[in-house]
Amino acid sequence: LMPQPFKFALAKGRGRYVCKLKLERLAGTGEAHGEDDDDLFPEEAAHARGKPSRQETEARMQFYASMAQALAQGGWDGDRDSLDTPPEPEAWSPVAAEGSSCTGRHCPAFGQCVYYDQRKALVGAQVIVANHDLLLSSLGARVLPELDNCLLVLDEAHHLPATALDQFACSADLSRLIWIDRLSSRALRIGTLVEVTEVADIPRHASQLRQHLQDLARLVMDLYGEALKAQNSAWGPARVRVPRGVLPGALHEPLSQLAHHAAGFLECLRAISKALRSEMRDKPDEARRLSQLYAQIGTLAPRLEAVHATAQLLLQEPPEGEAQAFVPNAKWFTLETDGDFIVVKAHASPILPGRTLRGHLWSSVRGAVLTSATLTSCGQFDFFLRESGLHGMDAATTLEVPSPFNYAAQGTLIAAETHADPKNAVQFTTEMVEALLHDLARVEYGALVLFTSREQMRQAVDALATSMRAVVLVQNQIPRTQLLARHRERVAAGEPSIIFGMQSFGEGLDLPGRLCESVFITKLPFAPPDDPVGETRAEWLRAVGRDPFSELVVPATAIRLAQWAGRAIRTEEDQAHVYCYD
């Protein structure tokens, strides 16, 4: 549509690209392995299955060797997304081009680096396409051009506040601690090689770090173990939240010690990395060996950073007598079993996305356009402006553009009433499923059923008649792309096809015309009631005399409901029905 041509590029996070140096080393084509076999399998995998067998080790090396060969012969461009079958995260993470293990220009593979080649494409581009995660995670990291020199266009901007909370949240594993010994022994060995005096402090910091993490895990189990074990959910880890973000006194000392020793250990690592970089400058012929040493430390350093950041967020509490004005962090602990092993994790997150975005994003951007079909809620922009930190900013203006669709003429909304109150989940679901199956029997072409919980979807699947099962495609039973392709084939052949999906199918799914003539909303899409960030925020709002239901829950649900109903009408010609049973 543009009269003049322009250059554009797609920006992805470093972790989507392979690190040639790591790949060579783990494929056995680089220098000797020795202790670095440890890097073939992340620690989580070792816990789940015990020490990897020789066959597993050889299979993993073979997998890396085939990747290295494809890269060398030009059959693969080094982008994880362009592999025929994208590898599992545990197989990919040891060879990902993460910033913590990268020596940049000092690396001997810098000239052929997949990631830096992609960076060059960004430099020549006038338009760069990125996602919200990359935008927020790269603030201040020079991955993207400086924001005061760009026009930022944020599509689907209603997601920005939630992405911001995810970006600034942290967590630390209190149970799987082998990485501390590995990091400590590597840092000692490498630090001694490059004559860094600070290495003398490493054994003390490492042993204290391990000790305080163990103490913290034990105290968490003493305080919350009963509540955590009682949950025993099949849908992810058990979780317990710290009310008002105020930690029990017993946790303060181990957390303060954790923060102290993690900071000390990080200082030692910074001294080693600085020494390694200056060695690389002085001895370019040894750059390969030195870069690999750098990567051995850098691969594990992010875990130490996560422990430090989590301890700091957990320790933030209101000063004496200022509890009312202070905005707490959400703090919670989780428990999951990994084989016979119990894994305890600590988590913390800010609760006001707007404050975070104002401090990190809007303060540095030159101009921005935020767009989405659902920036208003209940006819107002107020909710989004507050959530995104733009409320009360003179520079922010709003514009609502009318839809090209004539909803009143193109669609019908059928609100079906149930005898059971939706708060009574068991009776409501039974009644809803009965009504749903009755309505699904009339579907002639494509339809979409949206569920708010896995349990609700499972009950509906179990209740399907045998004849109906052949018509229904269920999310997660086959990959999304295959599911949608099958759905399109059936509808094109004039057959009925019904998709059963969860929240992620309620947005961004484009099924025009006959592909989606009916949308069935089984229950209003309220946020999950046990979200610790939402709970902490609601608790804080009540404490300062505000009403979380009208201020947060209603507008957020209205936006989600608009998105879900929006799956029905995708073009000016579509005719569709939306059923809601709540």
N, C-alpha and C positions, 0 to 999 in steps of 0.2 A: 504493500500500500504506500510505502514511502517513495517520494519522487527521486531522492538521491540514495545511491547504495551506501551501506555502512558495514563496518566489521563488527562481528559480535562473537562472544565466546561464552562457554559454560564453565562456571567455577565450581569445583567440588572440594571437599575437605581433603587434606593430605592423606588421611587414612583410607581413602578410596584407591590410592595408587600404591604400587609395589616399590619397596626399596631394593634396588639392584644388589647392593652390598650385603644386606641381610639375606636376600634370596640365595646369592652365591654361597654364603657361609653355611646356610642350613641345607642347601642342596648337595653339600659336600664338594662343590666345585671350587670353593675358595681355599683359605688356609685351614690348618688342622682344627678339629672340633674341640676335643678335650671336654671341659666342663660345660661347653656351650650347647651340648645336647639338651641341657635343661631348657633352652629356649624353644625347642621343638614343640613342647606342650606347655601351655599356661598352667599355673598352679591349680586352678579350679579343676582342670581336667584330671590332674594327678590325684586329687582328692576323690573325685567321683569314681575312678576306676582302679585306684592303686597305681603303683609304678608302671609306666607303659612297658609292654612286652617288647621283645626284640623285633617281632614281626611288625608291631605298631610303629616302632621307631623307623624301621626300614621302609614301611609303607609311606610314612609321612615324608621321609627324605626323598623317596621316589616321586611323590606328588610335587614336591618343590623342584626336583630335577626336571620334571616335565614342563613345569611353568617356566623355569630358567631357559630351557631349550626353545620353547615357543617364543619367549621374549627375544632371545638372541637371533632367532631365524626370521623375526619380523612377522610371525603368525599371530602375535598378541601385542597389544599396545601398552600393557602394564596397568590398565584400568580394571579394577575388580568387576565393575558392572558389565564389561564386555567379554567376560569369560562365559563359555557355553553354559556351565553350571556353576553359579557363584558359590565359592566355598563357605563352609560353616565359619562363624566368627572365630572359634577357637583355633581353626587351621589358618585363618587369614592373619590374625593379629600379630603372630611372630614375624611376618614379613611386610607389614604395613609401614608406609613411609611416615612415621610419626615425628613431630617436631622435636620431641625430647631426645631422640636418638640420632638426629641429623646434624652433620657438621657443615652443611651447606657448601660453600665454595672450596672448603678444604678437602672435601671428599674426592677420592680418586675417580669415582663414577659420576661426578657432577656433570661432566660433558654429555653423558648419555642418560641423565636422570629423567625419568618419566614425569615426575612431579614438577621439576623446574622447567621442563619443556612446555608443560601446560601453563605454568606461570608466565612464560614468554608470550604465549598466545593472548593472555589477559592484558599484557602491556600494550599490545597493538590494537586492542579492541576499543570501540567507542561505546558499545553496549555490553555489559556483563550480566549474565543471568546466574543467580545464586539462590539458595533457599534461606529461610529465616534462621535456621540453626547456624549455617556457615556465617551469615551476616553478624549474628550476635557473638558467636564464639571467636570471631577474628577481630573484634573491636580492639584497636591498639596493637594488633599483631602484624600489621603491614601485609596481610594476605591479599586484601582488596585495596583499591585506591583509597586515599584519604577522603572521608565523607564530606569534609568541608569543600571538596573540589568536585562533587558529584551531585546529580539529581537522583534521589533514591525513590524508586517506585515499588511499593509493597503490595503485591496482590494477595488475596485471601487474608487481609490484614487482621481479621477478627481472631486469627490464631496467634498473633504476635505476643499478647500478654502471657499466654500459657507457655510459649516457647521461652520467653524471658525467664519465667520461674524455673523451668527445667535447666536452663543454662547456668543459673546462679545457685542451684541446689548442689549439695555434695553428700557423699556417703563414704563410709570406711568399713572394711571387713575386719571384725575384731577377732576372727577365729583362724583364718588360713594365713599363717605368718611365715611360711618357708621363705618368702621373698625377702624378708628382712635379713636372714642369714646370707642369702645369695648376694644381695646388694652390698652388704657389709664386707663379705670376703672379696668381692670384685673391686669395691672401692679401695680397700686396703692394698690389694695387690697392685692395682693400676696407679693408685696415688703414690705408692712407694717407688714404682718405676719412674714416675715423672717428678719425684722428689718434692712432694707437697707435705709440708710439716704438719698441717691440720689432721693428717690421717691418724695421728696418735689419739684423737678424740673419738674416732669412729666406733671402736668396740664398746665404749661406755654408752654412747648415744644409742647404738643398736640394741644392746642388752636391756637398757632402761625402756626403750620403745616397746620391745617385745613384752617386757614385764608389765608395763602399764596397760597395754592393749589386753593382755590376759586378765589383769585385775578388773579392767572395765567390763569385759565380757562376763566375768564371774559376778560382779556387782549387778549388772543388768539382769542376769538370770535370777539372782537373789530377790531383786525388786519386782521384776515383771515376768519371771519364768512361768508362774502358774497361769497368768492371763494369756501368755503367748502359746503355751502348750494346749490350753483349752480350745484355741481356734482351730488348729490342725486342718487348714483349708486345702482343698485339692486345687484351688485356683490361685496359686502363688503363695508367697511367704506369709506367716502369721505376723501381725503388726500391733504395736502398742504405742500410743501417742503420749507425750509428756504434756499434761494440762497447762495452759497459759504459757507454755515455753519456759517454765521455771523448773530447772532440774533439781532432783533430790540432792541435798547437801553432800551425801556420800560420793557423788560422782565428780564433784568439783576438783578434788585433789588429783585423781588419776588423769583427768582431762587437762588440767594445767600442766602436769608433768609431761603428758603426751605432746602438747603444743610446744613446750620448751625443748624437748629432745628431738622432735621432728624438725624444728627450726635449726637446731645445732647441726643435725645430720645434713640438712639441705645446704647449710653454709659450707660444710666439708666438700659436698658434691660440686658446689659452684667453684670452689678453689681448684678441684681436680679438672673440671671441664675447661676452666680458663688455662690451666697449665697444658692440657692436651692440645688446645687450639694454638697456643704459642709454639709448642713443639712442631705442630704440623706446618706452621709458617716457616720455622727454621729448618725443618728436615722434610722437604716435599717428597723425597724418595721413600720415606717411611709412612706416607699419608694413609695408605691402605690399612696397615697394621694399626695405626693410631686411631683411624676412623672406626675400626671394628671394636677397639677397646672402648671408645666413646659410646658406641651403640650398646655395648654390654651393660654399661651403667644406665644409659638413657632409657633402655627398655623398661627398667624397674623403677626409675625415679618418679613417674607419675603416681605410683601408689603411695609413695612417701608424701608427695604434694597433696594427695587426696586426704590422707590422715591429718596433715597439718591444717588444711582448709576446714575439714569437718570439725576438728577440735575447736577451732576458733569460732565457727558459727554456733556450735553448741554452748560455748562459754559466754556468748553475748546475753546479758541479762539486764533488767532495768536497774539504774542506780537507786539507792535508798530513797523512798518517798516519791519516786517519779514513775511508778508503775502505770498510772493513768495515761500519761503522754507517750510512754514508750511503746513502740510497735514490736511485738515479740517475733522471733523466728519460730517456724514450725520445727519441732524436734520429735523424732520417733525412732523406735528400734524394731528390727525385724528378726524373725527366726525361721530358718528353713533347714531341712535335712538334705544332706548330700551323701547318698549311700547311708552308712552308719554314723556319719559325721554331722554334728550340729553346727550350723553357721549362724553367728549373731552379727548383725550389721547395725551401725549407727548412721542416722540420716539427719540432715538439717537443711532448711530452705527459707529464704525470705518469703513473706506472705503478700507483699504489695508489689505487683509487677510494675505498676506505673512509676513508683519511686525509683526502681531499678532502671527502667527505660529512660526516665528523665536524666538520671545521672550519667548513664553510659552511652545513650544513643542521641537523644534530642539535643543534648548540649553541644554535640560536635557536628551535626548534619547541617548542610547548607540549605537544602530544600527537599521536601519529601511529599509524595502523593500516596495516600493510603486508600486502597480500594477493595471492595468486597460486596457481595450481594446482601450481606448481613452485618452492616456496621451500625444500623439503628436497631433498637430493641424497644418494642411497644411504642414505635413511632418517634423515639428520641435518640439523639447521639450521646446523651449524657453518660450512659453506662460504659460505652467504648472509650470515651474521652478520659474517664476516671481510670479505667483499667490500663490504658496505654500511657498514662502520665501526661496527657495533653490538655487535661481539664484546666481552664483558667489561663492557658497560655495565649497571649495576644496574637502570636504568629499563626495559631491554628484556626482555620475556617472550615466549615462543613457544607456539603452540598448533597442533597438527595435527588437522584435522577430517576424519573418514573420508569417502570419496567416496560419493555416492548410487548409483554404478554398481557392479554386480556383474561385474567384469571377467572373472572365471573362467568365469562362465556366459554372458556376452554376447559374448566374443571369443576368437579363436584367434591365437596367435603362431606363425608358421612361420619358423624360422631355417634358411635354406638355406645349405649349406656349398659353398664353391668350392675347386677344387684350387689355384688361384693365391692367393698371399698378397696381401691388399688393398694392402700397401705397394708391390707391383709393379703400378703403375697400369695399364699397357698390357694385360698378360695378364688381370688381374682384371676390367677393364672389358669386355673382349671376352667373357669367360665370364659375367659378370653380365648383360650385355645379352641374351645368348642365353637365359639362364634367365628373365629378366624377360619377354621376348617370348612365351615358352612359357606363362608364367602369365597374361599379359594376354589371351591368346586365350580364356580362360575367363570373363572379366568379362562380367556380364549387365547391370548398371546403372552406377552411378557408381563411379569409382575415382580415387585420387590417387597419383602417383608422385613421390617427393621425391629430388632429386639434390643432390650436394654440390659439383659444379662445372659450369660451362657446357659444358666440353669433354665431360664424361661425358653430359650431356643431349643434346648435338649428335650424339654417336655413336649413342645410342639412337634419336633421330629418324631418322637416316640409315638405320638398320637396319630400320625399320618396313616391313612389306609394304604394297603399295598399298591393299589392302582395309582395313588397319588405320589408315592415315593419316587417313581420313575420320572416325575415331572419336576421335582424339587432339587435344586443345587444348593448345598450348604457350605457357607464360608468355613475355611480351614480344613475341609475334607479334601479339597484339591486346591492347588495354587490359584491365586486370584486371576491371573491372566488366562489360564486354561478354563476356569469357571466361566469367565465372561465370554470367551470364544465359543464355548459349548452353548451358552445361552443364546448368542447371536445366531448360531447355526440352526438351533431348534426353531426360533421364531421365524427365521428366513424360510424354513421348510413348512411354515404354517402350523407348527405345533405349539401347544402351551408350554411355557417354561417359567418357573418361579424361583427366585433367589431368596434364600434365608441369610440375612447378614446382621452384623452387630454395628456399633457406632461408626466404624471406619467406612462402612458402605453407605452411611447417611450423608456423606459429603464427597464432592469431587467425582461422583460417578455419573457419566453422561450416557443415558440410554434413551435416545429420542424415539418418537413415534411408537410403533408397536412393541419396541423392546421393553417399554415400561408403561403400560396403560393403567396400572393400578399400583398404588403404594399403600402398604398396610403398616400402621404405626401401632405396635402392640401396647405401648405405655409411654407416657410423656418422658422425654429424655432428660430427666434430672441428673445432675452430676452424681457419681457414686457417693453414698452417704458416709463412707469411711475414708475419704481422701484426707490425709492428715494436714495438708496445707489449707484446704477449704475449711476443715473443722477448726483449726487454730484461728483462722481469719474470722470465722463466724463468732467464735468465743470472744475475740478481741472487740469486735463490733458491738456485741451485747454489753461488754464491760464498759464501753464508752457511750452507752445509751442509744445505739443505732440498731436497726432491724435487718439482720442478714437476709431474711427471706425476701423482703421486698427490694433490698438494695443489691443483692447478689444472685439469689437463686432464681427469682422470677425472670429478670432480664437475660441471664445466661441460658435458661431453659427456652425462652422465647426465640433466641438466636438459633439454638440447636433445632428447635421445632421447625423454624422457617427453612433451615438447610434441608431437613429431612423431607418436608413437604415439597421442597424445590426439586427433588428427584423426579417428580411426576411430569412437569411441563418444561421441556428443553428447547422447543422451537415455537414459532408463531402459529404453526398448524396443529401442534399436539392437542389431543383431547384425553383427559385422564381423570381418574377417581382417586381421592385420598381417604382412606378409612382410618379412624382413630378410635381405639377401644377404651381409652382412659377418660 
